[in-house]
């Protein structure tokens, strides 16, 4: 910054032309002011007006990034941005600033500089942020508008200064929209009111009107359902349930959660009509419906649990029907040396679609290689492997896996090669299909969006993992964060989050099948240890695993995560054997994609007892597989069927002849 003597004064600010810059700004927001102040500063600097340039440089610092109310930065960092001379200048001009957005930012900086003696600046910031919000009100572009309301309320509660004026304004907005605003503004305002500090304040002031908020939430949920906005409807039922929790009406709270769970079933019905892959999408909806009702059982009475069990049985029967139909909707792909056609196909599957539809289309883009096909390829290589067994080396040249060559280990050699072949296929699939489609989704929903509020964020993936059969309760945010990181190409973050969560989810699903996934170490004072993927993914230790994942998905998980002949990512990551560059490998993209599929319920099996409920004869399937007399029985049955068919054909021919006569 230019050194000035004498220092800047109020007159320098008034004469600088700052107001003209703000008046010409498209929206009254600090981030837009910053760009305009920066351009103006450069223009003036080129003209050689040092004092005017210094004013705009300070305004740039003010607007470059908002001060956070809960900011945890060192005082020295703050002082580097705002020197004592700058603070004195801001204190002199704050009352001259007629624009509430800029005034709020300056007032908060001054309050932050001296919280003990400058409460008047905190008071001014509360009012100015609220006034800025009023100017920005727009239910379509609601994000920055909501941020100003939140800032005003949060600071008001923090310094105990007039938070009721913000609450009154929120009340007015909620009453005007009645839950029918087009996006998420009313939802976010309800959530703001439900925060613990706000609720405590409203209770202390005896102005907490929960019946009114319950009614507004009910209207919002009903309207969202009528519009087919199922994510929003669920959020409204969740808000209604929380208001009932605040008023300690647990019976109505439970009913609101039931209504929220019902939206998954309604969404499944809607998907059959509107979605491009109707049965796949409806199957995913029903899986989430099942999980939502299953989790409600812990809060239900005995009578209510009976009702839920009946509902679960209905959902399962419908789920089985839809899953059978969905097999016709899977995208079949073919790969050759020239992958340009595959890339075009991948992009076409996601291009121009809503984010929710595009991310599902990406999950459906192909499937893990079939174990049967891998075996056939490996067996073709078996003769060559006897003379030239495969060795796998790490980046340091160390042999980490070697294909067996002993005659009594022929099966092990084949399986070794199957994992190796699958590993190569993972990279090809990622390069030809996953990455082009992922990048297209990012282009349309993140990097290609000019406005911050239009961009997809982690919260948009949170809805996918709530009431999800693969995601245990309390792990939703971790999965959403990991999936979003992978979507944006940050596979370092995605892998470090998702692999431990996959490990936990496998234990969770095994436990739900009755398996005990921990053991007692008698050599170490009876310490209980949780089993990891090196044992939980194998039927030899946990036979229940074959009832959780289909054969191809289970083989993929083993190869990707724990097999030395495969990628072995779980163990490599646990021991710090993956470098920065390694995370750029397409294998990590494939792992992210496989996790996305699992979160959509693709590759997860319906429990056997549920299948038997739907078809009581299924439990007899395969019972005669090893019976030496069964083939003779089938041949005799076939002979009798042919004789009966001949008799019926002769009878029909005779009847037709009589009719003609």
HUBELCOR-V217498 format. One record per helix or strand. SS is the DSSP state (h for helix, s for strand). FROM is the first residue (numbers start at 1). LEN is the number of residues. If there is no record, write none. Layout:
# HUBELCOR-V217498
<<SS,FROM,LEN> <SS,FROM,LEN>>
This chain:
# HUBELCOR-V217498
<<h,10,5> <h,18,6> <h,30,18> <h,50,14> <h,75,7> <h,84,13> <h,100,14> <h,119,18> <h,143,16> <h,163,15> <h,185,9> <h,196,9> <h,210,17> <h,230,17> <h,250,25> <h,278,22> <h,302,28> <s,331,1> <h,340,11> <h,355,9> <s,365,1> <h,371,17> <s,391,3> <s,399,4> <h,407,41> <h,452,3> <h,458,8> <h,476,12> <h,491,22> <s,518,4> <h,522,3> <s,527,4> <h,533,4> <h,543,5> <s,549,1> <h,551,11> <h,569,6> <h,581,4> <h,586,14> <s,604,1> <h,608,7> <h,618,3> <h,630,31>>
